Amino acid sequence: MDDERFAHMLKLSAVYIPILKSRRLFDDLQEMDRSEEHNALNCLEIVADTFVEMQRRLGVKPRFRLPARREAS
């Protein structure tokens, strides 16, 4: 992602973060039509893409607090 696209995505994600924090996005989940579902998923995709890009630029690597386990056979 180039700098111009990143700056644009930051602006877009800043609009959606308060909506995600308030959880209003999911209030009427059962009654969402296809258009509302598309808008919700688009919002989440913008925030997720921006977050991943910020992690990449900062060199952040995920930390796993639980040890990996094998599923019982």
Secondary structure as the mmCIF struct_conf table of DSSP 4:
data_model
#
loop_
_struct_conf.conf_type_id
_struct_conf.id
_struct_conf.beg_label_comp_id
_struct_conf.beg_label_asym_id
_struct_conf.beg_label_seq_id
_struct_conf.end_label_comp_id
_struct_conf.end_label_asym_id
_struct_conf.end_label_seq_id
HELX_RH_AL_P HELX_RH_AL_P1 ASP A 3 SER A 22
TURN_TY1_P TURN_TY1_P1 ARG A 23 ARG A 23
HELX_RH_3T_P HELX_RH_3T_P1 ARG A 24 PHE A 26
TURN_TY1_P TURN_TY1_P2 ASP A 27 ASP A 28
HELX_RH_3T_P HELX_RH_3T_P2 LEU A 29 GLU A 31
HELX_RH_AL_P HELX_RH_AL_P2 ARG A 34 LEU A 58
TURN_TY1_P TURN_TY1_P3 GLY A 59 GLY A 59
BEND BEND1 ARG A 65 LEU A 66
HELX_LH_PP_P HELX_LH_PP_P1 PRO A 67 ALA A 68
HELX_LH_PP_P HELX_LH_PP_P2 ARG A 70 ALA A 72
#
